């Protein structure tokens, strides 16, 4: 290919990418996270901030998506709350397990995906009751993992127990793979999983502190037939 043709092709590819983002659909041309593996962003002292996420009723351009597994068991649940187009008042769905007799509660991938972001090092003062240790660590999400599912669609698994995350950016997961254990890190009132379904028109940066989605949606609407089996707080 001549230099002029190469330059023309580069301009065309750039234009296509820009048009994809402007249209509201992120066009991933390769598996960025698998090609750029990275360790967790780890800090035992940092307390971050991240913008409150905006609620949406549907994904941009009505992208379709289905959650394949309920991400954890629970003794009770707290629902997503947010009016589309406005900042969500509760950005995800909470799976609360407040029974000390169950010492370990696994958290699993809700759908096939690639690990996009991992935050570790967030402490917790106890497993039950209000966490008193660095409540804004992980921007309030505490220890958390984000999975990428394609077309700009992500899930977030937050408040995980210290030391329970083994995943790193680039790891492939299928629905049901263990991500970590339910904990009480970050802005948490007792042991629970805060589960988010979101959309982001840019990549997560593994080397930076915790990052928000552009949009969050009510996960319960995407469980379909699993909703009857599931035991559906970032308080």
C-alpha positions as CSV (number, residue, x, y, z in Angstrom):
1,X,0.0,0.0,0.0
2,X,1.4,3.4,-0.9
3,X,1.8,6.1,1.7
4,X,-1.1,8.1,0.3
5,X,-3.4,5.1,0.3
6,X,-2.3,4.2,3.8
7,X,-3.1,7.7,5.0
8,X,-6.5,7.6,3.4
9,X,-7.3,4.3,5.0
10,X,-6.2,5.6,8.4
11,X,-8.5,8.6,8.0
12,X,-11.4,6.4,7.0
13,X,-10.9,4.1,10.1
14,X,-10.7,7.1,12.4
15,X,-13.9,8.5,10.9
16,X,-15.7,5.2,11.4
17,X,-14.6,5.0,15.0
18,X,-15.7,8.6,15.7
19,X,-19.1,7.9,14.0
20,X,-19.6,4.8,16.1
21,X,-19.0,6.7,19.4
22,X,-21.2,9.6,18.3
23,X,-24.0,7.2,17.3
24,X,-24.0,6.0,20.9
25,X,-22.6,2.5,20.3
26,X,-19.0,1.8,21.2
27,X,-17.3,-0.2,18.4
28,X,-14.7,-2.5,19.9
29,X,-12.6,-3.7,17.0
30,X,-10.5,-6.0,19.2
31,X,-10.5,-7.5,22.7
32,X,-8.6,-4.6,24.2
33,X,-8.5,-5.9,27.8
34,X,-7.2,-9.4,26.8
35,X,-4.5,-7.7,24.7
36,X,-3.6,-5.4,27.5
37,X,-3.5,-7.5,30.7
38,X,-2.7,-5.7,33.9
39,X,-2.6,-6.2,37.7
40,X,-5.2,-4.8,40.0
41,X,-5.1,-1.1,41.0
42,X,-4.1,-1.7,44.6
43,X,-4.0,0.8,47.5
44,X,-4.6,0.3,51.2
45,X,-4.8,4.0,51.9
46,X,-6.4,5.8,49.0
47,X,-10.0,7.1,49.1
48,X,-11.2,8.0,45.6
49,X,-14.2,9.9,44.2
50,X,-16.1,9.0,41.0
51,X,-19.1,10.8,39.4
52,X,-22.5,9.5,40.4
53,X,-23.8,7.5,37.4
54,X,-26.7,8.4,35.2
55,X,-29.7,6.0,35.0
56,X,-31.0,4.8,31.6
57,X,-33.9,2.6,30.6
58,X,-32.2,0.9,27.7
59,X,-28.7,0.7,26.2
60,X,-27.8,3.1,23.4
61,X,-29.4,2.1,20.1
62,X,-31.4,-0.5,22.0
63,X,-28.5,-2.9,22.2
64,X,-29.7,-6.3,23.4
65,X,-28.1,-8.1,26.4
66,X,-29.0,-10.9,28.7
67,X,-27.6,-11.8,32.2
68,X,-27.0,-15.5,32.4
69,X,-26.6,-16.0,36.1
70,X,-27.7,-14.3,39.3
71,X,-24.3,-13.2,40.8
72,X,-24.8,-14.3,44.4
73,X,-27.2,-15.6,47.0
74,X,-28.8,-13.3,49.6
75,X,-31.0,-13.1,52.6
76,X,-32.7,-10.0,51.1
77,X,-32.2,-7.6,48.3
78,X,-32.3,-3.8,47.6
79,X,-33.5,-2.7,44.2
80,X,-32.0,-0.4,41.7
81,X,-33.4,3.2,41.9
82,X,-33.1,5.9,39.3
83,X,-35.1,7.9,36.8
84,X,-33.7,7.6,33.2
85,X,-31.7,10.7,32.3
86,X,-31.0,11.6,35.9
87,X,-28.4,10.6,38.4
88,X,-29.3,7.3,39.9
89,X,-30.2,7.3,43.6
90,X,-29.1,3.6,43.9
91,X,-26.9,2.7,41.0
92,X,-27.3,-1.1,41.2
93,X,-28.9,-4.0,42.8
94,X,-27.8,-5.2,46.2
95,X,-27.6,-8.9,47.3
96,X,-27.4,-8.7,51.2
97,X,-26.3,-11.8,53.2
98,X,-26.5,-11.0,56.9
99,X,-26.2,-14.5,58.4
100,X,-22.8,-15.0,60.2
101,X,-23.4,-18.7,60.2
102,X,-22.6,-18.7,56.4
103,X,-18.9,-17.7,56.6
104,X,-18.2,-17.4,52.9
105,X,-20.5,-16.2,50.2
106,X,-19.1,-16.5,46.6
107,X,-19.7,-13.9,44.0
108,X,-19.9,-15.2,40.4
109,X,-19.8,-13.7,36.9
110,X,-23.3,-12.9,35.7
111,X,-22.4,-13.4,32.0
112,X,-19.5,-14.3,29.8
113,X,-16.9,-11.5,29.7
114,X,-13.3,-10.2,30.1
115,X,-12.0,-8.6,33.2
116,X,-11.8,-4.9,32.5
117,X,-10.8,-3.4,35.8
118,X,-9.9,-4.5,39.3
119,X,-9.6,-2.5,42.5
120,X,-8.1,-4.1,45.6
121,X,-6.6,-3.2,48.9
122,X,-9.7,-1.7,50.5
123,X,-10.1,-2.6,54.2
124,X,-13.2,-3.4,56.2
125,X,-13.6,-3.0,59.9
126,X,-15.9,-6.0,60.3
127,X,-17.9,-8.3,58.0
128,X,-21.2,-7.2,59.6
129,X,-22.4,-3.7,60.7
130,X,-21.3,-0.3,59.2
131,X,-17.8,-0.4,57.8
132,X,-15.6,2.1,59.6
133,X,-12.4,1.7,57.5
134,X,-11.8,4.0,54.5
135,X,-15.4,4.1,53.5
136,X,-14.6,6.0,50.2
137,X,-11.9,3.5,49.2
138,X,-12.6,2.3,45.7
139,X,-14.9,5.4,45.3
140,X,-17.2,3.8,47.8
141,X,-17.4,0.6,45.8
142,X,-14.6,-0.9,48.0
143,X,-12.8,-3.9,46.4
144,X,-14.5,-4.4,43.1
145,X,-14.2,-6.1,39.7
146,X,-15.6,-4.9,36.3
147,X,-16.3,-7.3,33.5
148,X,-16.7,-6.2,29.8
149,X,-19.3,-8.0,27.8
150,X,-19.0,-6.3,24.4
151,X,-20.6,-3.3,22.7
152,X,-19.7,-1.1,25.6
153,X,-21.7,-3.2,28.1
154,X,-20.2,-3.9,31.5
155,X,-21.1,-5.4,34.9
156,X,-19.6,-4.3,38.3
157,X,-19.2,-6.5,41.4
158,X,-18.5,-4.3,44.5
159,X,-17.8,-4.4,48.3
160,X,-15.9,-7.6,47.9
161,X,-14.0,-9.1,50.9
162,X,-10.4,-8.1,51.3
163,X,-8.0,-10.7,49.7
164,X,-10.8,-12.6,48.0
165,X,-10.2,-11.3,44.4
166,X,-7.9,-13.4,42.2
167,X,-8.8,-11.9,38.8
168,X,-6.7,-9.5,36.8
169,X,-7.4,-7.4,33.8
170,X,-7.5,-9.5,30.7
171,X,-8.8,-12.7,32.3
172,X,-11.6,-14.4,30.4
173,X,-14.6,-15.6,32.4
174,X,-17.8,-17.5,31.7
175,X,-21.1,-17.1,33.6
176,X,-20.7,-18.8,36.9
177,X,-16.9,-18.3,37.3
178,X,-16.0,-17.1,40.8
179,X,-14.9,-13.5,41.0
180,X,-14.4,-13.2,44.8
181,X,-16.4,-13.3,48.0
182,X,-19.1,-11.0,49.3
183,X,-17.7,-8.5,51.8
184,X,-18.2,-5.2,53.5
185,X,-15.5,-2.9,52.1
186,X,-16.1,0.7,50.9
187,X,-19.3,2.6,51.7
188,X,-21.1,-0.4,53.1
189,X,-23.5,-1.1,56.0
190,X,-23.1,-4.9,56.2
191,X,-21.9,-7.8,54.1
192,X,-23.4,-7.5,50.6
193,X,-22.7,-7.5,46.9
194,X,-23.6,-4.3,45.0
195,X,-24.1,-5.4,41.4
196,X,-24.2,-2.9,38.5
197,X,-25.1,-3.2,34.8
198,X,-23.7,-0.3,32.8
199,X,-22.5,1.2,29.6
200,X,-19.3,3.1,28.9
201,X,-18.2,4.7,25.7
202,X,-14.5,4.5,26.6
203,X,-12.1,1.9,28.0
204,X,-11.4,1.5,31.7
205,X,-7.8,2.4,32.5
206,X,-6.3,-0.3,34.7
207,X,-3.6,2.0,36.2
208,X,-6.0,4.7,37.5
209,X,-8.4,4.9,40.5
210,X,-12.0,3.7,40.3
211,X,-14.0,4.8,37.3
212,X,-17.8,5.3,36.7
213,X,-19.9,4.1,33.9
214,X,-21.6,6.6,31.5
215,X,-25.0,4.9,32.2
216,X,-26.4,2.4,34.6
217,X,-29.5,0.3,34.0
218,X,-31.7,-1.8,36.3
219,X,-30.1,-5.3,36.2
220,X,-33.4,-7.0,37.2
221,X,-34.8,-6.3,33.8
222,X,-32.0,-8.3,32.1
223,X,-32.2,-11.5,34.1
224,X,-35.2,-12.7,32.1
225,X,-36.1,-16.3,33.1
226,X,-33.4,-16.2,35.8
227,X,-35.3,-13.6,37.8
228,X,-37.6,-16.2,39.3
229,X,-34.7,-18.2,40.6
230,X,-32.6,-15.2,41.9
231,X,-32.6,-13.7,45.3
232,X,-32.7,-10.5,44.1
233,X,-27.1,-1.8,48.5
234,X,-23.5,0.8,47.2
235,X,-25.9,2.1,50.1
